[in-house]
Amino acid sequence: MIPTPDLSHLTRHDLEQVYDPAEDTFLLLDALEQEAEALRKERPLICLEVGSGSGCVSAFLGKVLGQSSSLYLCTDINKHATHCTLATGKQNKIPLDPVTCSLARPLLSRLRHAVDVLLFNPPYVPTDTDEASSAQGSADIAGSWAGGADGMEITNRLLQDVECLLSPRGRFYLVALRQNNVPSIRSRMLEDFGLTSQVVIERRAGREYLIIIRFARTTPS
């Protein structure tokens, strides 16, 4: 079993400003551990986590891959989250490189068809559109959970860029709620972008039913 990253350096103030790892985080860690052998075989060069929060997931991916030459890029709209991500990388001896920005849009031109592992635990809680827009605009902790209509407004923005980001052998891991209409997400990504998908792991957590989906190309581009 791969140990969960050490987050003991995060203060109470930190966890008031960034998303505290919870059931969705740990399910994503379980999915990555389940896929560990396949991930190591791929020898990914560029890994990108969108919405890194505390940095827990990217630090765990670094532990999964072990000694490697991988570049671990992390983005978050919340400036405090990028500070926490950097600190978590140092605490766990994983070289995380955080960037403060919205999703991955500013990196698209440089990372076109270059990302081997893409991770996104989005704000998936259904809210009204105004609440989601306000949360993204304020760039604070609310941006980590307010997902807008069907909990998909923020996710849909990234889904438009996934094909552009993924390398020919790239894998995209997405956290979703059952209420997000997972069959629709999977069919849309196949029909619009030629990305096949598989449910890696799913689990009920209280009132939520969480699902981790892996997307990949049908054929190398």
C-alpha positions, 0 to 999 in steps of 0.5 A, spaced: 500 500 500 502 506 498 502 511 503 497 517 503 502 524 502 504 527 509 499 533 510 502 535 517 505 541 515 498 544 513 495 549 518 488 550 520 488 557 517 491 553 510 485 548 511 480 554 511 483 557 505 483 550 501 479 544 500 481 539 505 482 532 502 476 528 503 472 522 500 473 524 493 480 525 494 481 518 497 477 515 492 482 518 486 488 516 490 485 509 490 484 509 483 491 511 482 494 506 486 489 501 482 492 503 476 499 504 479 503 498 474 500 501 468 502 508 470 509 506 471 509 502 465 507 508 461 513 512 464 509 519 464 513 525 462 508 530 463 503 530 469 498 535 470 493 536 476 487 541 475 485 544 481 490 541 486 488 544 492 492 542 498 497 538 493 495 531 496 493 528 489 499 530 485 504 528 491 501 521 491 502 520 484 509 522 485 509 516 490 506 512 485 511 513 479 517 513 484 524 515 482 522 518 475 524 524 470 516 526 470 514 533 471 508 535 475 505 541 474 499 543 478 494 549 477 489 552 481 485 558 481 486 559 489 493 563 490 493 560 497 492 553 494 498 554 489 502 555 496 499 549 499 501 545 493 508 547 493 509 546 500 506 539 500 511 537 494 517 539 499 514 536 505 513 529 501 520 530 497 516 530 490 517 536 485 511 539 484 510 545 480 504 549 481 501 555 477 495 560 479 490 560 473 483 558 471 483 550 469 489 549 464 487 554 459 493 559 459 498 552 458 494 549 452 499 552 447 505 549 450 502 543 453 498 541 446 498 533 446 503 533 451 500 531 457 501 523 459 497 524 466 491 529 467 487 529 473 481 533 475 477 533 481 472 538 479 467 542 483 462 537 482 456 539 487 450 542 483 449 549 485 445 555 481 450 558 475 451 565 479 453 561 485 458 557 481 460 564 477 461 567 484 466 562 487 470 562 481 471 569 481 472 570 488 478 564 487 477 562 494 475 555 497 468 555 494 471 554 487 473 547 489 466 545 490 460 549 487 459 546 480 453 550 477 448 547 473 448 539 474 455 540 477 458 540 470 459 547 469 466 548 471 467 540 468 465 542 461 470 547 461 475 543 462 472 537 458 473 542 451 480 542 452 482 535 454 483 532 447 488 538 446 492 536 452 492 529 452 499 526 449 497 520 444 498 515 450 495 520 455 490 518 461 485 523 464 482 521 470 476 525 472 472 525 479 464 525 478 458 524 482 452 520 479 448 526 479 453 529 473 450 524 468 456 520 467 454 516 461 452 522 458 459 525 459 462 518 457 458 518 450 460 526 449 467 525 450 467 519 445 463 522 440 466 529 440 473 527 441 474 520 440 476 519 447 474 512 450 473 511 457 472 506 463 470 507 470 476 505 474 472 505 481 466 507 484 464 508 491 458 511 496 460 516 501 455 518 505 449 521 501 454 522 495 456 516 490 463 518 487 465 515 480 473 515 477 473 515 470 479 514 466 479 517 458 484 515 453 485 516 446 482 510 441 488 511 437 494 515 437 494 522 434 
